[in-house]
């Protein structure tokens, strides 16, 4: 039977455009996430944590099939972050890392949710004989979640907003897919993001089934059972989603409220209640038994025994974190600049006591302003027939409950991470999409105001898309820099160069990435290129010249690049012309370059600013000795000895004053 609310389908182009959009969004996901390198240093996909879990299941065990290092087992307190740091390893470069695994009674476990292994990693390995990377799994999960959201918005547009242009539905679908924080999260798709995105995909599938249970009379019970099954699996991926499961009772509540309605099937709520409760309840019992078999407690997921950067046997939730987290997740202003990629991370206030740390939060309401249209959601059920109003309001209330419950849980958590936003941001942007369509419908009788509203919504959409995609670029640049730096620090210079080059391309105004690239070039023998990168870093960030000299001067000096060190020092003196330390160091470098007169002027100026420090006196004495002005040299050395009577170096210089050999440290 044809849906009486459906929009006429005489033209198929809107559906074709929507299909093209879905392909484009998933292509963006793939470009951002599919090929990212794991921070765990996996040499092969089989070594990824979730694939190790699958191999354990296949072998009939719940722990991972990895040997526990003898050194870890011998530690008096293996959960001490300082003691177990060597076993957790460094990101990107160390292999066989144990970071964020659970160590319990001599075995290693995965505390991350089990659902991804059951619904994707294990079936894929069984069917293909191969293993998925974590990054590929994340891309698949967000694609499934997006497609489910696209179906919901298309169905809502046809049923409840037939007067809205098809392009409006397509536009809000793009906003849901690309303005809800997913692109930024895909910059780092690894083991941490796997259960979060799996939860997102399953929650969206649960909402699809819930929509069908609310709006389609046929198979309502089976649709609600499917929603319950999907939601239970989502909790298996992310237990923090549990509190939103109350939305499964929405169809039951509506049926109970209509139990005396002659048009309502008798006893409908009695059939719906088991459908809502039994699937998720069964999964909950399965999870409890799974935890009991592993850790002897149905409520212990393994986080207490986690090998992490800080102890995990603590209370992770508290009201003291709420204000800080809400500001970070919704209201912190990013630093928009005129240099690509135009966005830098926001400055946040000091963390509250007991807070665990901040990792790249993306403030949704300020940096993705499309979210504000969620405030227009109440317009969606205005002036509608009773059934339509009741069912639509019930569904949107369920989405709002999902958003609020997930926001509260993550707001109370002791850590602030951008990936946590995927638990609540998609629900917010689903509401924003409905709000945009509802606002357009509410203004249908006022064409002038409606055109203005559409233009404003378009501006919000474009700003939100730009904010998300540019943030993804910025975050990817940060991670490329982290990877390149660690490769360089671990003497993998050749491998570090292309990664650092990528970091500089993605964040050309970030001086540290450029300076690490200059160091990599220098170490690999590309001296001219290294000098050019150094000069560009100083040009872009002259205010950081002194920090650049402190951090990178020794590197260039170790490779006898006094000319480059001099450039750093001259830039430092431009910013701090009265620094005796920089004047002295400039004098030393000039002396090593054979520019003795300039060196003497800088050293004498340093001495004028600080008459009683021995360093300029010693260097001036050495220059005088080099010029065979021995009386002058002796005077400088004696003056330095009076300033520092215990200086053995000065005493030795006085004893060797008659030597004809030039001072060694002034030679190149």
C-alpha positions as MATLAB code, in Angstrom:
seq = 'XXXXXXXXXXXXXXXXXXXXXXXXXXXXXXXXXXXXXXXXXXXXXXXXXXXXXXXXXXXXXXXXXXXXXXXXXXXXXXXXXXXXXXXXXXXXXXXXXXXXXXXXXXXXXXXXXXXXXXXXXXXXXXXXXXXXXXXXXXXXXXXXXXXXXXXXXXXXXXXXXXXXXXXXXXXXXXXXXXXXXXXXXXXXXXXXXXXXXXXXXXXXXXXXXXXXXXXXXXXXXXXXXXXXXXXXXXXXXXXXXXXXXXXXXXXXXXXXXXXXXXXXXXXXXXXXXXXXXXXXXXXXXXXXXXXXXXXXXXXXXXXXXXXXXXXXXXXXXXXXXXXXXXXXXXXXXXXXXXXXXXXXXXXXXXXXXXXXXXXXXXXXXXXXXXXXXXXXXXXXXXXXXXXXXXXXXXXXXXXXXXXXXXXXXXXXXXXXXXXXXXXXXXXXXXXXXXXXXXXXXXXXXXXXXXXXXXXXXXXXXXXXXXXXXXXXXXXXXXXXXXXXXXXXXXXXXXXXXXXXXXXXXXXXXXXXXXXXXXXXXXXXXXXXXXXXXXXXXXXXXXXXXXXXXXXXXXXXXXXXXXXXXXXXXXXXXXXXXXXXXXXXXXXXXXXXXXXXXXXXXXXXXXXXXXXXXXXXXXXXXXXXXXXXXXXXXXXXXXXXXXXXXXXXXXXXXXXXXXXXXXXXXXXX';
ca = [
       0.000    0.000    0.000;
       1.388    3.374   -0.995;
       2.335    5.708    1.859;
      -0.106    8.632    1.717;
       2.548   10.952    3.097;
       5.126   10.143    0.458;
       6.310   12.742   -2.019;
       5.504   11.989   -5.665;
       8.298   10.104   -7.395;
       7.837   11.094  -10.991;
      11.449   12.200  -11.165;
      14.279   10.071   -9.872;
      17.011   12.710   -9.917;
      16.825   13.575   -6.185;
      17.495    9.967   -5.212;
      20.324    9.807   -7.738;
      21.853   12.991   -6.292;
      21.510   11.611   -2.776;
      23.236    8.424   -3.896;
      26.040   10.485   -5.396;
      26.355   12.439   -2.164;
      26.590    9.230   -0.149;
      29.348    7.969   -2.428;
      31.183   11.298   -2.093;
      30.916   11.365    1.709;
      32.168    7.794    2.014;
      35.003    8.671   -0.372;
      35.981   11.515    1.970;
      35.911    9.080    4.862;
      38.136    6.687    2.959;
      40.646    9.383    2.011;
      40.856   10.590    5.603;
      40.921    7.267    7.389;
      41.397    4.150    5.303;
      45.185    4.173    5.003;
      46.255    5.784    8.262;
      49.227    4.173    9.999;
      48.557    2.632   13.396;
      50.047    4.268   16.477;
      50.534    0.761   17.842;
      53.338    0.078   15.371;
      51.637   -3.030   13.981;
      53.873   -4.711   11.442;
      50.917   -6.609    9.946;
      47.123   -6.273   10.328;
      47.083   -9.564   12.215;
      48.930   -7.869   15.099;
      46.147   -5.310   15.560;
      44.451   -5.767   18.933;
      41.028   -6.706   17.585;
      42.514   -9.301   15.268;
      44.459  -10.745   18.196;
      41.153  -10.984   20.054;
      39.637  -12.853   17.098;
      42.581  -15.242   17.028;
      42.088  -15.824   20.737;
      38.419  -16.643   20.237;
      39.305  -19.027   17.429;
      41.735  -20.758   19.757;
      39.046  -21.113   22.418;
      40.364  -18.478   24.828;
      39.226  -15.044   25.985;
      42.708  -13.567   26.470;
      44.903  -12.399   23.614;
      47.386  -14.913   22.177;
      50.404  -12.850   23.176;
      53.169  -13.732   25.564;
      53.508  -11.543   28.632;
      57.057  -10.127   28.791;
      58.967  -11.573   31.717;
      59.988   -8.104   32.797;
      56.381   -6.969   33.089;
      55.394  -10.041   35.063;
      58.291   -9.447   37.456;
      57.270   -5.870   38.303;
      56.101   -5.350   41.905;
      53.349   -3.082   40.555;
      52.797   -3.679   36.827;
      50.126   -0.945   36.704;
      52.597    1.790   37.658;
      52.840    3.910   34.451;
      56.504    4.688   35.033;
      57.380    1.054   35.645;
      55.497   -0.335   32.644;
      56.369    2.486   30.239;
      58.991    0.512   28.340;
      56.481   -2.267   27.674;
      53.818    0.161   26.485;
      56.314    1.637   24.022;
      56.327    4.800   21.910;
      53.662    5.633   19.354;
      54.233    4.719   15.702;
      57.731    3.285   16.102;
      57.749    0.552   18.735;
      56.360   -2.844   17.810;
      54.785   -5.370   20.185;
      53.354   -2.557   22.276;
      51.159   -3.399   25.259;
      49.717    0.072   25.640;
      46.100    0.124   26.838;
      45.883   -3.645   27.084;
      44.543   -5.232   30.264;
      46.972   -7.347   32.293;
      45.275   -9.704   34.718;
      46.655  -12.791   36.435;
      49.447  -13.315   33.963;
      47.348  -12.864   30.822;
      46.625  -10.028   28.412;
      43.062   -9.015   27.567;
      41.323   -6.359   25.510;
      39.218   -4.043   27.645;
      37.749   -2.323   24.574;
      34.223   -3.477   23.671;
      33.903   -6.957   22.173;
      31.205   -6.133   19.586;
      33.538   -4.999   16.763;
      35.257   -8.371   16.873;
      31.934  -10.183   16.647;
      30.243   -8.141   13.923;
      33.190   -7.269   11.663;
      36.701   -8.506   12.438;
      35.819  -12.162   12.976;
      33.389  -12.483   10.032;
      35.858  -10.733    7.741;
      38.710  -13.012    8.779;
      36.507  -16.121    8.448;
      35.224  -15.187    4.999;
      38.419  -13.830    3.431;
      41.257  -15.417    5.352;
      42.717  -11.934    5.806;
      42.637   -9.321    8.531;
      41.255   -5.787    8.628;
      43.316   -2.855    9.827;
      41.781   -0.813   12.617;
      41.662    2.195   10.282;
      39.694    0.235    7.697;
      37.215   -0.964   10.309;
      36.672    2.604   11.540;
      36.001    3.753    7.977;
      33.487    0.946    7.465;
      31.670    1.689   10.717;
      31.287    5.426   10.085;
      30.113    4.693    6.546;
      27.406    2.361    7.845;
      26.340    4.921   10.452;
      26.206    7.678    7.857;
      24.149    5.589    5.412;
      21.681    4.788    8.190;
      21.389    8.502    8.975;
      20.947    9.323    5.283;
      18.088    6.805    5.089;
      16.436    8.359    8.129;
      16.629   11.880    6.715;
      15.381   10.813    3.284;
      12.469    8.944    4.854;
      11.658   11.891    7.104;
      11.783   14.277    4.164;
       9.379   12.189    2.123;
       6.984   11.544    4.981;
       6.981   14.734    7.036;
       8.538   17.501    4.906;
       7.204   16.957    1.366;
       7.133   20.718    0.774;
      10.875   20.994    1.352;
      13.047   20.896   -1.788;
      14.855   17.601   -2.283;
      18.112   19.571   -2.309;
      17.367   20.715    1.240;
      17.171   17.095    2.402;
      20.380   16.338    0.531;
      22.096   19.371    2.083;
      21.219   18.425    5.665;
      22.369   14.881    4.909;
      25.748   16.294    3.899;
      25.804   18.233    7.156;
      25.073   15.087    9.141;
      27.893   13.226    7.423;
      30.610   15.866    7.261;
      29.831   18.470    9.928;
      29.341   16.233   12.963;
      32.968   15.677   13.983;
      33.489   12.496   11.977;
      36.142   13.950    9.602;
      38.293   15.133   12.519;
      38.006   11.758   14.233;
      39.080    9.986   11.027;
      42.444   11.736   11.195;
      43.371    9.175   13.824;
      41.378    5.933   13.273;
      42.952    3.363   15.556;
      42.014    0.874   18.231;
      40.443    3.572   20.428;
      38.140    4.702   17.647;
      37.035    1.189   16.633;
      34.495    0.601   19.447;
      33.312    4.214   19.363;
      32.507    4.134   15.654;
      31.040    0.636   15.971;
      28.727    2.035   18.639;
      27.825    4.924   16.338;
      26.947    2.579   13.461;
      24.807    0.349   15.657;
      23.028    3.264   17.350;
      22.103    4.637   13.929;
      20.826    1.213   12.848;
      18.854    1.061   16.079;
      17.313    4.464   15.283;
      16.372    3.221   11.793;
      14.601    0.234   13.323;
      12.979    2.476   15.948;
      11.719    4.756   13.170;
      10.106    1.804   11.465;
       8.596    0.621   14.743;
       7.032    4.048   15.269;
       5.881    4.831   11.742;
       5.065    1.496   10.131;
       2.304   -0.655   11.567;
       3.440   -3.825    9.837;
       6.173   -5.815   11.601;
       6.322   -3.219   14.380;
       7.289   -5.806   16.954;
      10.081   -7.195   14.815;
      11.366   -3.689   14.086;
      11.540   -2.900   17.798;
      13.290   -6.204   18.471;
      15.848   -5.257   15.790;
      16.310   -1.869   17.454;
      16.878   -3.591   20.788;
      19.367   -6.031   19.264;
      21.334   -3.240   17.583;
      21.331   -1.136   20.739;
      22.497   -4.062   22.851;
      25.397   -4.646   20.469;
      26.204   -0.931   20.665;
      26.459   -1.248   24.456;
      28.759   -4.211   23.887;
      31.008   -1.860   21.939;
      30.676    1.131   24.304;
      29.151    0.435   27.736;
      28.851    4.204   28.231;
      25.893    4.117   25.807;
      23.816    2.032   28.208;
      21.806    4.896   29.690;
      20.374    5.872   26.312;
      18.742    2.448   26.001;
      15.630    3.937   27.600;
      14.647    5.064   24.086;
      13.654    1.468   23.327;
      10.665    1.949   25.609;
       9.289    4.836   23.532;
       7.112    2.651   21.243;
       5.985    0.671   24.301;
       4.962    3.857   26.067;
       3.025    5.113   23.061;
       1.197    1.797   22.696;
       0.381    1.760   26.415;
      -0.972    5.309   26.214;
      -3.277    4.205   23.365;
      -4.380    0.959   24.982;
      -8.020    2.165   25.157;
      -7.998    3.478   21.579;
     -10.320    1.245   19.496;
      -8.110    1.802   16.443;
      -5.071    0.511   18.296;
      -4.411   -3.251   18.205;
      -5.437   -4.728   21.550;
      -2.555   -5.577   23.776;
       0.028   -4.094   21.360;
       2.190   -2.830   24.211;
       2.321   -6.359   25.681;
       3.938   -7.602   22.483;
       6.243   -4.597   22.210;
       7.641   -4.744   25.744;
       9.378   -8.126   25.326;
      10.650   -7.042   21.915;
      12.224   -3.964   23.528;
      13.699   -5.735   26.534;
      14.638   -9.304   25.643;
      17.307   -8.745   22.914;
      19.233   -6.066   24.809;
      18.721   -7.931   28.061;
      20.132  -11.108   26.576;
      23.158   -9.241   25.275;
      23.617   -7.628   28.679;
      23.636  -11.039   30.371;
      26.135  -12.256   27.778;
      28.427   -9.309   28.487;
      28.159   -9.864   32.226;
      29.104  -13.536   31.818;
      31.959  -12.603   29.469;
      33.341  -10.224   32.099;
      32.866  -12.790   34.867;
      34.827  -15.407   32.931;
      37.676  -12.963   32.343;
      37.886  -10.983   35.582;
      35.602  -12.697   38.066;
      33.106   -9.821   38.089;
      30.149   -9.170   35.753;
      30.746   -5.407   35.886;
      34.517   -5.412   35.336;
      35.408   -4.730   31.706;
      39.149   -4.698   32.407;
      39.829   -0.996   32.681;
      40.917   -1.339   36.308;
      43.846   -3.497   35.190;
      44.735   -1.468   32.113;
      48.358   -0.728   31.198;
      47.995    2.982   30.492;
      49.776    6.307   30.799;
      48.231    6.738   34.230;
      46.677    4.420   36.769;
      43.174    3.241   35.977;
      42.139    1.873   39.388;
      40.514    5.227   40.122;
      37.093    6.830   39.928;
      36.783    8.044   36.344;
      33.635   10.124   36.766;
      32.844   13.242   38.761;
      30.788   16.422   38.678;
      33.986   18.442   38.856;
      34.777   17.571   35.237;
      31.408   18.542   33.788;
      31.835   22.282   33.294;
      35.292   21.956   31.766;
      34.237   19.170   29.400;
      31.080   20.928   28.235;
      33.091   24.026   27.428;
      35.668   21.977   25.520;
      33.058   19.990   23.589;
      30.693   22.823   22.729;
      31.888   26.368   23.408;
      35.681   26.699   23.051;
      36.667   28.942   20.162;
      39.282   27.544   17.822;
      42.022   29.856   16.633;
      41.180   30.710   13.028;
      44.128   32.166   11.126;
      44.934   33.444    7.665;
      47.427   30.625    7.052;
      46.487   27.164    5.826;
      44.842   25.083    7.260;
      43.320   28.172    8.892;
      42.433   26.419   12.155;
      44.394   25.775   15.327;
      43.275   24.040   18.493;
      41.379   26.196   20.998;
      42.920   27.426   24.196;
      41.193   25.876   27.197;
      41.144   26.952   30.844;
      43.174   24.991   33.393;
      41.907   21.467   33.933;
      39.988   20.769   37.134;
      41.685   18.712   39.870;
      41.845   15.029   39.047;
      41.281   15.549   35.334;
      43.192   13.083   33.183;
      44.013   15.208   30.144;
      42.801   16.835   26.948;
      43.196   15.456   23.444;
      42.128   17.609   20.484;
      38.502   18.461   21.390;
      36.426   20.107   18.652;
      33.891   22.564   20.054;
      30.714   21.749   18.152;
      28.532   24.806   18.679;
      31.271   27.313   17.895;
      33.196   25.513   15.159;
      30.268   23.673   13.542;
      27.407   26.179   13.934;
      24.916   24.083   11.960;
      24.279   22.368   15.307;
      22.324   25.419   16.523;
      19.468   24.474   14.196;
      18.647   21.656   16.616;
      16.833   24.359   18.599;
      14.207   24.461   15.826;
      13.211   20.803   16.326;
       9.937   21.651   18.176;
       8.688   23.201   14.916;
       8.755   19.730   13.352;
       5.501   18.551   14.942;
       3.577   21.818   14.772;
       0.221   21.743   12.928;
       0.282   18.028   12.226;
      -2.298   15.286   12.565;
      -2.378   13.583   15.940;
      -0.657   10.361   14.872;
       2.035   12.175   12.918;
       2.661   14.622   15.739;
       2.822   11.891   18.367;
       5.122    9.565   16.445;
       7.462   12.255   15.137;
       7.733   13.884   18.553;
       8.422   10.493   20.124;
      11.216    9.734   17.662;
      12.888   13.124   18.023;
      12.563   12.877   21.802;
      14.380    9.540   21.589;
      17.211   11.134   19.588;
      17.374   13.987   22.113;
      17.582   11.514   24.987;
      20.419    9.748   23.169;
      22.245   13.057   22.800;
      21.712   14.188   26.388;
      22.571   10.884   28.028;
      25.792   10.441   26.035;
      26.750   14.082   26.610;
      26.252   13.731   30.356;
      28.294   10.533   30.586;
      31.189   11.977   28.583;
      30.859   15.288   30.408;
      31.375   13.570   33.746;
      34.350   11.552   32.483;
      37.830   12.542   33.642;
      39.266   12.808   30.112;
      38.403   15.090   27.188;
      38.918   13.626   23.704;
      37.568   14.500   20.288;
      36.757   10.850   19.606;
      34.339   10.823   22.560;
      32.235   13.387   20.720;
      31.161   10.693   18.246;
      28.984    9.291   21.028;
      26.771   12.401   21.073;
      27.596   14.651   18.106;
      25.792   12.584   15.413;
      22.569   12.673   17.464;
      22.928   16.448   17.790;
      23.399   16.884   14.054;
      20.520   14.536   13.292;
      18.374   16.862   15.397;
      19.875   19.851   13.583;
      18.912   18.314   10.229;
      15.318   17.843   11.385;
      15.399   21.375   12.793;
      16.491   22.829    9.458;
      13.694   21.043    7.606;
      11.157   22.006   10.277;
      12.179   25.668   10.092;
      11.800   25.630    6.318;
       8.325   24.098    6.635;
       7.265   26.577    9.332;
       8.134   29.497    7.016;
       6.406   28.056    3.942;
       3.714   30.777    4.090;
       6.274   33.606    4.293;
       8.403   33.373    1.128;
      10.677   36.334    1.873;
      11.572   35.155    5.345;
      11.895   31.615    4.047;
      14.483   32.672    1.469;
      16.416   34.508    4.174;
      16.258   31.442    6.426;
      17.495   29.179    3.642;
      20.398   31.508    2.959;
      21.294   31.562    6.654;
      21.099   27.780    6.890;
      23.333   27.484    3.829;
      25.915   29.761    5.467;
      25.833   27.647    8.632;
      26.234   24.496    6.569;
      29.184   25.815    4.572;
      30.887   27.149    7.716;
      30.378   23.821    9.472;
      31.678   21.771    6.554;
      34.726   24.023    6.294;
      35.345   23.861   10.040;
      35.187   20.074   10.100;
      37.260   19.405    6.996;
      39.936   21.974    7.830;
      40.112   20.642   11.363;
      40.622   17.157    9.930;
      43.524   18.492    7.877;
      45.010   20.257   10.913;
      44.704   17.172   13.108;
      46.228   14.964   10.439;
      49.142   17.369   10.245;
      49.627   17.126   14.018;
      49.664   13.343   13.880;
      52.037   13.251   10.921;
      54.342   15.505   12.902;
      54.142   13.235   15.943;
      54.925   10.206   13.824;
      57.758   11.892   11.955;
      59.289   13.215   15.171;
      59.249    9.771   16.782;
      60.795    8.203   13.699;
      63.512   10.853   13.757;
      64.106   10.425   17.488;
      64.484    6.681   16.948;
      67.112    7.239   14.247;
      64.814    6.252   11.385;
      65.718    9.435    9.530;
      64.966    8.266    5.990;
      61.477    7.139    7.021;
      60.836   10.368    8.929;
      61.468   12.713    5.990;
      58.319   12.022    3.877;
      56.141   11.978    7.004;
      57.489   15.325    8.195;
      57.128   16.718    4.674;
      53.455   15.757    4.835;
      53.128   17.456    8.233;
      54.610   20.664    6.811;
      52.311   20.571    3.782;
      49.262   20.145    6.000;
      50.363   22.732    8.566;
      52.870   25.051    6.871;
      52.625   27.652    9.618;
      53.561   25.202   12.376;
      57.255   25.932   13.060;
      58.146   22.833   15.057;
      57.172   20.440   12.252;
      59.258   22.469    9.812;
      62.217   22.531   12.192;
      62.069   18.784   12.758;
      62.006   18.393    8.982;
      65.047   20.670    8.762;
      66.805   18.454   11.322;
      65.925   15.350    9.297;
      67.279   16.966    6.141;
      70.454   17.967    7.969;
      71.056   14.498    9.376;
      70.456   12.912    5.961;
      72.980   15.271    4.318;
      70.557   17.651    2.566;
      72.236   20.724    4.025;
      70.890   23.394    1.702;
      67.323   22.150    2.070;
      67.722   22.071    5.842;
      68.915   25.689    5.860;
      65.974   26.741    3.707;
      63.479   25.092    6.068;
      65.126   26.751    9.059;
      64.984   30.169    7.429;
      61.312   29.667    6.532;
      60.472   28.659   10.095;
      62.143   31.803   11.437;
      60.362   33.927    8.856;
      56.963   32.528    9.787;
      57.515   32.606   13.551;
      60.052   35.318   14.437;
      58.677   35.582   17.972;
      59.763   31.986   18.600;
      63.360   32.562   17.519;
      64.807   32.083   21.006;
      62.886   28.822   21.489;
      64.037   27.669   18.072;
      67.645   28.394   18.996;
      67.334   26.605   22.344;
      65.775   23.530   20.786;
      67.521   23.240   17.430;
      70.760   25.207   17.795;
      72.613   22.232   19.308;
      71.452   19.981   16.449;
      72.795   22.306   13.756;
      75.958   22.990   15.742;
      76.627   19.263   16.057;
      76.704   19.132   12.252;
      79.015   22.186   12.081;
      76.327   24.450   10.636;
      77.515   27.599   12.385;
      75.983   29.728    9.618;
      72.522   28.380   10.443;
      73.071   28.778   14.181;
      74.061   32.372   13.534;
      70.777   32.945   11.699;
      68.893   31.642   14.756;
      70.889   33.846   17.093;
      70.458   36.956   14.991;
      66.696   36.390   14.960;
      66.796   35.866   18.730;
      68.679   39.119   19.207;
      66.153   40.947   17.075;
      63.472   39.840   19.542;
      65.684   40.279   22.645;
      68.456   42.782   21.828;
      69.540   43.119   25.474;
      70.134   39.441   26.122;
      73.707   39.004   27.331;
      73.416   35.268   26.778;
      72.454   35.615   23.091;
      75.118   38.288   22.561;
      77.748   35.979   24.030;
      76.626   32.959   21.993;
      76.585   35.098   18.846;
      80.126   36.187   19.619;
      81.261   32.577   20.001;
      79.691   31.565   16.679;
      81.172   34.590   14.901;
      84.573   33.667   16.314;
      84.207   30.125   15.029;
      83.426   31.589   11.624;
      86.604   33.693   11.770;
      84.739   37.009   12.090;
      86.731   38.109   15.130;
      85.986   41.843   15.056;
      82.216   41.264   14.992;
      82.618   38.622   17.684;
      84.507   41.055   19.907;
      81.802   43.712   19.566;
      79.058   41.289   20.575;
      81.062   39.965   23.506;
      81.906   43.420   24.791;
      78.232   44.373   24.615;
      77.355   41.248   26.596;
      80.006   42.217   29.133;
      78.617   45.721   29.385;
      75.168   44.342   30.162;
      76.447   41.809   32.723;
      79.981   42.792   33.862;
      80.540   39.954   36.317;
      79.709   36.841   34.329;
      82.795   34.893   33.271;
      81.639   33.558   29.881;
      82.205   36.736   27.779;
      85.470   37.387   29.638;
      86.784   33.912   28.808;
      85.815   34.177   25.121;
      87.328   37.677   24.821;
      90.499   36.338   26.433;
      90.659   33.507   23.918;
      90.200   35.930   21.018;
      92.978   38.122   22.412;
      95.189   35.047   22.808;
      94.469   34.058   19.234;
      95.602   37.530   18.109;
      98.752   37.182   20.284;
      97.642   40.043   22.546;
      98.749   38.076   25.561;
      98.643   40.897   28.122;
      95.067   41.657   27.160;
      94.192   37.944   27.274;
      95.725   37.576   30.760;
      93.669   40.552   31.981;
      90.444   38.979   30.726;
      91.265   35.596   32.273;
      92.205   37.110   35.628;
      89.019   39.134   35.644;
      87.046   35.951   34.892;
      88.820   34.173   37.759;
      87.880   36.952   40.170;
      84.279   36.561   39.048;
      84.438   32.773   39.511;
      87.384   31.776   41.747;
      86.621   28.042   41.466;
      86.637   27.948   37.665;
      89.234   25.283   36.792;
      88.993   26.087   33.066;
      90.178   29.666   33.620;
      93.091   28.474   35.772;
      94.168   26.106   33.010;
      93.920   28.888   30.411;
      96.158   31.111   32.487;
      98.725   28.323   32.769;
      98.734   27.709   29.034;
      98.653   31.384   28.070;
     102.055   31.297   26.372;
     100.968   28.474   24.061;
     100.985   29.276   20.392;
      98.157   26.887   19.516;
      94.840   28.573   18.760;
      91.991   27.843   21.178;
      90.399   24.618   20.073;
      86.758   25.519   20.647;
      87.084   28.538   18.385;
      88.281   26.386   15.519;
      85.848   25.017   12.924;
];
